Amino acid sequence: MKIIRNVFVVVTAIILFNACSTDFEINGEYKETAVVYSILDPTQQDQYIRINRAFLGEGNALVFAQIPDSTLYPYLMEVKIFGENEYGQVVYESPVADTIMVYKESELFFTGYQPIYRIRIQNPAVISYSDTLWLNPDYKYRLQIINPVTGNIIESTTPIIAPFDISQPSPYSDYISFSQDLTKNIEWKSAVNGKRYEAKFIFTYYEVFDSNTLDTITKTMEWGIGSTVSNTLTGNEDLLLSYSSHDFYFLLSSKLEVRNDVQRYPGSMKLIMSVGTDELNTYINVNTSSNSIIQERPQFTNITNGVGLFSSKFLVEKPYRLNQFSLDTLMYGGYTNNLNFHTYINN
């Protein structure tokens, strides 16, 4: 997106200065530029890498963007990841990535199927009582992309975030409480190599309409709590995010339609904590919209012989059920008493 934005600036400059000169040459000698994005997830067996190419040419960049060959290589790359220990020795080599075709709609770029590279890890790296990890957090992983036509090698390296546990809400309880007038905390100790932490709740609920009582419709509502960053990457730092229980009921009342012909039933309330590396945090900060009148921002990339981002994340998920107090507030509280919520559907 950065490169295309630059193209727009150049095209505008040509229009502005056209009256002064008609001999200005905008395009230099062609240089291959790979655009790579991949965020490894050690909890998943399949790892995905997206590879495109940047383009620059004579004419309208918006027209180029609608042509598949402008952003897609007409041939496949050789893609692998390598695990390296603390001494820089290669102790793991993945199989060559295959590709899956993903349909993508876009107003700016072309709409259609695009290849996504997939590396399927053959065996777990770590198996414990609580986690199965397909990538070892003691290793750094190096992405290697070889262009079979030009011979260019694109590389990048990322650490893997170590597992961590959430201490509040209690991981040992199956129930969670949302007292309408209380502020509560999500608490945890930071993970090794983890920098940016984002938390959200996913509330699942069910709807049964009077017109078809045999059909139960499953729906979800996402409740973003916020984000924070650790001071170090060494782990074991006490971190927290606060939230108001009041916001849960208020958000429901603003999202759900008041209807007399539907019965609603609560499902799970899942807490999801997503953690990203230092590089991922930097990338997000650089690309976050600014209120400054200076809209041009520096481009962050950690890809050698290309642009983009190669990083890793770690997800912690814990499902809860609303306790009886929360159910009563959901059914009879001031914000949600007109939404026709009942007790759990399987009770």
C-alpha positions in Angstrom: 0.0 0.0 0.0 2.9 2.3 0.7 4.3 1.8 -2.8 1.0 2.4 -4.4 0.6 5.6 -2.3 4.0 6.8 -3.6 2.8 6.1 -7.2 -0.2 8.5 -6.5 2.2 11.2 -5.3 4.4 10.8 -8.4 1.4 10.9 -10.8 0.1 14.1 -9.1 3.6 15.7 -9.4 3.7 14.9 -13.1 0.3 16.7 -13.6 1.5 19.8 -11.6 4.8 20.1 -13.4 3.6 19.1 -16.9 3.4 22.7 -18.0 7.1 23.3 -17.1 8.6 20.2 -18.7 7.7 17.3 -20.9 11.0 15.6 -20.8 11.0 14.4 -17.2 11.5 10.6 -16.9 9.7 9.2 -13.9 10.5 5.5 -14.2 14.0 4.2 -13.6 15.3 0.8 -14.5 13.1 -2.1 -13.3 13.9 -3.6 -10.0 12.1 -6.5 -8.5 10.4 -5.7 -5.1 8.7 -8.5 -3.3 6.0 -7.6 -0.8 5.8 -10.2 2.0 3.5 -10.5 5.0 3.5 -13.4 7.5 2.7 -13.8 11.2 3.7 -17.2 12.6 1.5 -18.7 15.2 3.1 -21.5 17.2 -0.3 -22.9 18.3 -1.2 -23.7 14.7 0.1 -26.5 12.5 -0.3 -24.5 9.3 1.7 -21.2 8.8 0.7 -18.8 6.0 2.8 -16.4 3.9 1.5 -13.9 1.5 3.8 -12.8 -1.3 3.0 -10.1 -3.8 5.1 -7.8 -5.9 5.2 -4.0 -6.2 4.6 -2.3 -9.5 5.4 1.0 -11.2 4.8 1.8 -14.8 3.7 4.4 -17.3 0.1 5.4 -16.9 -2.6 5.2 -14.3 -1.7 3.2 -11.1 -5.4 2.6 -10.5 -5.6 0.8 -13.8 -2.4 -1.3 -13.1 -3.9 -2.3 -9.7 -6.8 -4.0 -11.5 -4.5 -6.3 -13.5 -3.5 -9.5 -11.6 0.0 -9.6 -13.1 0.7 -6.2 -11.6 0.7 -7.6 -8.0 1.0 -11.3 -8.5 4.0 -13.2 -9.7 3.2 -15.4 -12.7 5.1 -18.3 -11.2 5.5 -19.8 -7.7 8.2 -19.1 -5.3 10.2 -21.6 -3.2 9.2 -20.8 0.4 10.6 -22.4 3.6 11.2 -21.6 7.2 14.2 -22.6 9.2 14.5 -22.9 13.0 17.8 -21.6 14.4 19.0 -22.2 18.0 20.7 -19.6 20.2 24.0 -20.2 18.4 22.5 -19.5 15.0 22.6 -23.2 13.9 19.8 -24.5 11.8 18.0 -27.2 13.8 14.8 -27.3 11.8 13.9 -27.1 8.1 10.3 -27.0 7.0 9.0 -28.7 3.8 8.6 -26.4 0.8 5.3 -24.4 1.1 2.4 -25.4 -1.1 -0.3 -22.9 -2.1 -4.0 -22.4 -1.4 -6.2 -20.1 -3.5 -8.1 -17.5 -1.6 -10.9 -15.4 -3.1 -10.5 -11.7 -2.3 -12.7 -8.8 -3.2 -11.2 -5.4 -3.5 -12.2 -2.0 -4.8 -8.6 -0.9 -5.4 -6.9 -4.1 -6.5 -8.3 -6.8 -8.7 -11.0 -9.2 -7.4 -10.4 -12.9 -7.7 -8.4 -15.8 -6.4 -5.0 -15.2 -5.1 -2.3 -17.7 -3.9 -1.4 -17.9 -0.3 1.7 -19.9 0.6 1.1 -22.5 3.3 3.8 -24.4 5.3 2.4 -27.4 7.2 4.5 -28.3 10.2 4.8 -32.1 10.3 5.4 -32.7 14.0 4.8 -30.6 17.2 7.9 -28.9 18.6 6.6 -28.9 22.2 3.9 -30.9 23.9 2.9 -30.1 27.4 -0.2 -30.7 29.6 -1.7 -27.4 28.5 -0.1 -26.6 25.1 0.8 -28.2 21.8 3.2 -25.9 20.0 4.3 -26.5 16.4 7.1 -23.9 16.6 9.7 -23.9 19.4 9.8 -20.6 21.4 13.5 -21.3 22.1 14.3 -20.9 18.4 14.3 -18.0 16.0 12.6 -18.8 12.7 14.0 -17.6 9.4 11.8 -17.2 6.4 13.5 -17.8 3.0 11.9 -17.1 -0.3 13.7 -18.0 -3.5 12.6 -16.5 -6.8 13.2 -19.4 -9.3 13.4 -17.1 -12.3 15.6 -14.2 -11.0 17.4 -16.2 -8.3 16.7 -13.4 -5.8 16.6 -14.5 -2.1 14.2 -12.7 0.2 14.7 -13.4 4.0 13.6 -12.3 7.4 13.8 -13.6 11.0 11.4 -13.6 13.9 11.4 -14.8 17.5 8.6 -17.0 18.8 6.5 -15.8 21.8 6.6 -18.2 24.7 3.3 -19.5 26.4 1.9 -17.5 29.3 -1.2 -17.7 31.5 -3.9 -15.3 32.5 -4.4 -15.1 36.2 -7.6 -13.0 36.2 -10.4 -13.8 35.5 -9.6 -17.0 37.2 -8.5 -19.7 34.8 -9.7 -22.3 37.2 -13.4 -21.3 37.1 -15.9 -22.0 34.4 -17.9 -19.0 35.3 -17.4 -15.2 35.0 -19.2 -12.4 36.7 -20.2 -9.0 35.3 -21.4 -6.9 38.2 -23.0 -3.9 36.4 -21.3 -1.2 38.6 -17.8 -2.7 39.0 -14.5 -2.2 37.2 -12.5 -5.4 36.9 -9.1 -6.4 35.6 -7.6 -8.9 33.2 -4.3 -9.8 34.7 -1.3 -11.8 33.5 2.5 -12.0 33.5 4.2 -11.0 30.2 5.5 -13.7 27.9 9.1 -14.0 26.7 9.4 -12.1 23.4 5.9 -10.7 23.8 5.5 -6.9 23.4 2.0 -5.9 22.4 -1.1 -7.4 24.2 -4.6 -7.0 23.0 -7.7 -8.4 24.8 -11.3 -8.9 23.8 -14.3 -10.9 24.8 -16.5 -12.8 22.3 -20.0 -13.3 23.6 -22.0 -16.1 21.9 -25.8 -16.0 22.0 -28.6 -17.8 20.3 -31.8 -16.5 18.7 -35.1 -18.5 18.2 -37.7 -16.7 16.2 -41.4 -17.4 16.8 -41.9 -17.9 13.0 -39.5 -21.0 13.2 -39.0 -22.3 16.6 -37.1 -25.3 15.3 -34.3 -23.2 14.0 -31.7 -21.9 16.4 -29.4 -19.1 15.1 -26.0 -18.7 16.6 -24.6 -15.2 16.8 -21.6 -13.5 18.4 -20.8 -10.0 19.7 -17.1 -8.8 20.0 -16.2 -6.6 22.9 -12.7 -5.1 22.6 -11.1 -4.3 25.9 -7.9 -2.6 24.7 -4.2 -3.0 24.4 -1.0 -2.5 26.3 2.7 -3.1 25.9 5.4 -4.6 28.1 8.5 -2.7 29.2 10.8 -5.6 28.3 10.9 -8.8 26.3 12.2 -11.0 29.0 8.8 -12.0 30.4 7.4 -12.3 33.9 6.2 -8.6 34.1 2.9 -7.9 35.8 0.4 -6.5 33.3 -3.3 -5.7 33.3 -6.2 -4.2 31.3 -9.2 -2.8 33.1 -12.8 -3.0 31.9 -16.2 -1.9 33.2 -18.9 -4.7 33.5 -21.4 -1.9 32.8 -20.0 -1.7 29.3 -21.0 -5.3 28.5 -24.7 -4.7 29.0 -24.6 -1.3 27.4 -22.9 -2.7 24.3 -25.5 -5.4 24.0 -28.3 -2.9 24.2 -26.7 -0.8 21.4 -26.0 -3.8 19.1 -29.1 -5.9 19.4 -32.5 -5.1 18.0 -35.5 -4.9 20.3 -37.9 -7.5 18.9 -40.9 -9.2 20.5 -40.8 -12.1 18.1 -37.5 -13.6 19.2 -36.2 -15.4 22.2 -32.5 -15.1 23.1 -30.3 -17.4 25.1 -26.8 -16.7 26.3 -23.9 -18.9 25.3 -20.2 -18.7 26.2 -18.2 -15.6 27.0 -14.7 -16.3 25.6 -11.7 -14.2 26.6 -9.0 -13.9 23.9 -5.6 -12.5 24.6 -3.5 -11.8 21.5 0.3 -11.1 21.9 2.6 -9.8 19.2 6.4 -9.4 19.0 8.3 -6.1 19.2 8.4 -5.9 15.4 4.7 -6.4 15.1 4.1 -3.6 17.7 6.4 -1.3 15.7 4.6 -2.1 12.5 1.2 -1.4 14.1 2.4 1.9 15.6 3.9 3.1 12.3 0.7 2.3 10.4 -1.8 3.7 12.9 -3.7 6.7 11.6 -2.3 10.0 12.8 -4.2 13.2 13.7 -1.2 15.2 12.5 -1.5 17.3 9.4 1.7 15.5 8.3 0.2 12.3 6.9 3.5 10.9 5.5 4.8 8.2 7.9 8.0 6.2 7.7 7.8 2.8 6.2 8.6 -0.1 8.5 9.9 -3.4 7.1 12.0 -6.2 8.4 12.3 -8.0 5.0 15.7 -8.3 3.4 15.5 -7.8 -0.4 11.8 -6.9 -0.1 9.3 -5.0 2.0 6.7 -6.1 4.5 6.6 -7.8 7.8 7.6 -11.2 9.1 6.6 -11.7 12.8 4.9 -14.0 15.2 1.9 -13.9 17.6 0.5 -16.0 20.4 -3.1 -16.5 21.4 -4.6 -17.5 24.7 -8.3 -18.3 24.8 -10.4 -19.1 27.8 -14.2 -19.8 27.6 -16.5 -18.9 30.5 -20.2 -19.0 31.2 -22.1 -16.1 32.8 -22.7 -16.8 36.5 -26.3 -16.5 37.9 -25.9 -12.8 39.0 -24.8 -11.9 35.4 -27.7 -13.9 34.0 -30.2 -12.1 36.2 -28.7 -8.7 35.2 -28.9 -9.8 31.5 -32.6 -10.7 31.8 -33.8 -8.0 34.1 -31.2 -5.2 34.1 -32.1 -1.7 32.8 -30.0 -2.0 29.6 -31.0 -5.4 28.4 -34.4 -6.3 30.0 -36.2 -5.6 26.7 -34.0 -8.0 24.6 -35.9 -11.1 25.7 -32.9 -13.0 27.1 -33.6 -16.2 29.0 -31.5 -18.7 30.9 -29.0 -21.0 29.1 -30.6 -22.8 26.2 -29.3 -26.2 27.4 -30.6 -25.9 30.9 
